[in-house]
């Protein structure tokens, strides 16, 4: 059907969105953004998360030492701070660290470390260290932080094998922060497709899918995680292990999303505008993509965000028990394995630092999810 | 109502059957079997098993047969004799091993359950009534942190604190002198003392969650017209609070009772491993790692059954509270 050119111009002019800041004329996404901006905690959380992911992306560059690097001379060394003023009260423009010397506690005969205030190593930036691939493909050996040779810098102390905890937390964040993202992405796709089929077509297909979801959900999550993780063969390459774990998490996680999607599909598919589109002869795919998806995609984003914290905690728990990520790779859960022994916590409390990072990440994800949930329905009072 | 309950119970049977099959499949997934594990252990001790001996042992244990045959034998024994198979590690029938740990697991779970309701509901009401006050911020902050902390690590921190403050890390569920002692008043007291940390640790996450739910529900209910009417009639604030919003807010929480039970039951797994409690968690963990397949399988099956049962109870409670669900079900 062709309309007269003049008429068409008039019509499109009338339909042009009015460029104004009035909420009545804003798009759905802009309204969501405006509401989200009002949620202060969620905004702060978003910045913290962005910062954490940036560090994870540049981990090899920021970490002073690599994953394999260890020094048996510095086992269980405490965190060392950097100083500007030395023991003699002299100010140095370049921050520096003192040399660590191991001695024995005169009472308990336990090995302890003291700073040797005689020897200073100043902090340096862009130092040459162990070679690595920047962003995974640019070979280089420049690290952000370091100290003069033969000094050592352990900002957050070392573990029972003399490995720098600061470096390992940063390198571990690559796995700990990406597993939930990849896992959730897979469950997002699975949930969207399976839940969509179930909700849109209904009938016997819906019944079968619902039964399957019911069965999967009947399994208690933790024991099922444990059972599946125990099935991962030992001594496999890191990448394969990573994939296995992600698949295990996604396999259990998709059912929740599928239920959300199904519910929304059922609620929306009988709306007048969808029926009108059907009568007008619009195909299934186009109805789903054009008319149904925009109606609930924001809820789906919220549900996905809220699913991430559970995955972080799950990965930490599994790795902690030795059923998840294993050496040579590391994650926060692996780092916390040493905290399993109460003596370690009592004598070397800095081994609990990864716990603080886990809590921070989960908290920020929870707040972000909360903010998104409030923002997802911009028309709500 | 009765019709709905019967239908709902009948629906459980195929689900349980399917679950049992998946469970069996999962527990034999790990590479190797009990025999190869056992022979590795023996050879570490200096006693090397020949392949012939290993095959003989497999034939003895019935591990040489195809998996579906093993499954049917296992299922047949469960249904006809209530026999869940034999635990290789403990050298005892699985039922005996489960019985040994069942009592304490139930006690700890139920105490945790009571703890989580008793703590969460009053706090939830309080934070809703005093919304945006210092008290609300304090408890809300606490519940957010409670949800974000991996509870097994909280266990370690609490153990450490109890060690530095009381000189006793309170490991396990009994002090050493009571482990094998017959039950007495002192033993019960000792058990209660040791249960403080596990109960807090296991219950924390679900308590934090429940506080959030209760608070949200109360906030919805507090501004309803019936509350306004009651206030206009001149009822005391206290009476208003407990007569209308609290009762309405409790409904959805009562209906999720079944889920809470099973989540607390399974949530104890890792905590029990870390705190070295004589509960089902560590038994299951070792069974999984040691390929003690019938024990691990029975546990997994049992856990899944509990979740199904929990969902069933919740569904029935929901239907009892909400007639809409009943009729919708009948309509199908």
Interface residues (C-beta under 8 A of the other chain):
Chain A: X211 X214 X215 X217 X218 X219 X220 X221 X222 X223 X224 X226 X227 X228 X230 X231 X233 X309 X313 X316 X317 X320 X321 X336 X339 X340 X342 X345 X346 X352 X355 X358 X359 X362 X363 X366 X367
Chain B: X14 X15 X18 X19 X22 X26 X27 X29 X30 X31 X144 X145 X147 X148 X149 X150 X152 X153 X156 X157 X159 X160 X163 X164 X169 X171 X262 X263 X265 X266 X267 X269 X270 X273 X274 X284 X285 X288 X289 X296 X299 X300 X303 X304 X306 X307 X308 X311
